[in-house]
Amino acid sequence: MSRIGRKPVVIPSGVKIECKNGSIEITGPKGKLTKSLPQGIKTNVDNGEIRIERRSDEKEFRALHGLVRSLIASMVLGVTDGFSKSLDIVGVGYRAELLGKNAIKFSLGYSNPIEFSLPQGVAAAVEERGTRVVIQGVDKEVVGEVSAKIKNLRPPDSYKGKGIRYTGEALKLKPGKAGTKK
């Protein structure tokens, strides 16, 4: 048995769970998430807990057992607390500003500013004079994907460190050219 798959997911108060036709729907104070379950994996809801069971001990079901439990635990956490990722913008003249609720405009040293539209269910906040962007949402996967796309607009330069990086991310800068000796 998978050690992670055996652990039950505790359902906090205010969260409703509905299992039907091979999918699970979790509704909480922050929103609603739905995920389809792979064939051979079942969920049982009882006594304020979700238990994940697999059909047999074949390799494909063993591999999915812990994964499905982790995904469901992330969904429960997302509808109760939500997820957020913070990105720092480093560089002279590099900044971001919100364009309404669904878009961010980035000035990243290119000839034209970049307008980045946010998917539904994701919110953004710009802090510290446009040098920090905080992405928030209920779906951990979507928040991480949006953060990665924003980071790829201008990845950190390996010589000066200019660009977009996750808050707290350590960069190892390369040394510049060594001067010639005479």
LUMTIGU-350814 format. One record per residue (C-alpha): x, y, z; residue in three letters. Coordinates in steps of 0.5 Angstrom, whole numbers, plus 500, padded with zeros to 3 digits. Each point is the difference from the previous one (the first is absolute). Example, Ala and Ser with C-alpha at 12.3 -4.5 7.8 and 13.67 -1.06 7.14 Angstrom:
REM residues 2
525491516ALA 502507498SER 
This chain:
REM residues 182
500500500MET 502507499SER 502504506ARG 497506497ILE 494497497GLY 498497507ARG 500506504LYS 493503500PRO 498507498VAL 497504505VAL 494504498ILE 499507503PRO 494503502SER 496504495GLY 503495494VAL 495496496LYS 503494496ILE 496496495GLU 502494496CYS 497498494LYS 501496493ASN 508500502GLY 501507502SER 500504506ILE 497507501GLU 503504506ILE 496506502THR 503505506GLY 500507502PRO 505502494LYS 497497495GLY 498493496LYS 505495497LEU 499494496THR 505494498LYS 498494496SER 503494504LEU 504494496PRO 497494498GLN 501495506GLY 500505506ILE 494501504LYS 499505506THR 496499506ASN 497506504VAL 498498507ASP 501503507ASN 503507498GLY 506496496GLU 501498493ILE 503493499ARG 503498493ILE 500493498GLU 503497494ARG 497494496ARG 506495500SER 508500502ASP 502501493GLU 506505498LYS 495505497GLU 495500505PHE 506500506ARG 503506496ALA 493504500LEU 498499507HIS 505505504GLY 499505494LEU 492500500VAL 501501508ARG 505506499SER 495503495LEU 494499504ILE 504503506ALA 502506496SER 493501497MET 497500508VAL 506505502LEU 498505494GLY 493501501VAL 501501507THR 506504500ASP 502501493GLY 507501497PHE 505505498SER 507501497LYS 504506500SER 505503495LEU 505505500ASP 502505494ILE 507502500VAL 503505495GLY 500507499VAL 494503497GLY 497493501TYR 493500503ARG 493497499ALA 493504501GLU 493497500LEU 495501495LEU 493499503GLY 499493503LYS 502496494ASN 507502498ALA 507503502ILE 504504496LYS 508499500PHE 505504498SER 506496500LEU 505503495GLY 497498494TYR 498506495SER 493499501ASN 496498507PRO 497493501ILE 493499501GLU 499494504PHE 493497501SER 498496506LEU 496494499PRO 493499504GLN 501499507GLY 506503501VAL 501507503ALA 507504500ALA 502506505ALA 506505498VAL 504502506GLU 506504502GLU 500505494ARG 499495495GLY 506495502THR 496495503ARG 494496497VAL 496495504VAL 496495497ILE 494497504GLN 495495498GLY 496493503VAL 503495495ASP 508499502LYS 501497493GLU 498507496VAL 503504505VAL 507497499GLY 499500492GLU 498507500VAL 506502504SER 505496496ALA 497503493LYS 501507504ILE 507498502LYS 501498492ASN 499507498LEU 507502502ARG 504495504PRO 505502504PRO 507502497ASP 505496502SER 505505500TYR 497506503LYS 494497503GLY 495504497LYS 493497498GLY 494497504ILE 501495505ARG 496496506TYR 501504506THR 506497504GLY 503496494GLU 507500501ALA 504502493LEU 507498499LYS 503505496LEU 506499495LYS 506504500PRO 501505495GLY 505500495LYS 507500503ALA 505506498GLY 506499496THR 506500503LYS 506504497LYS 
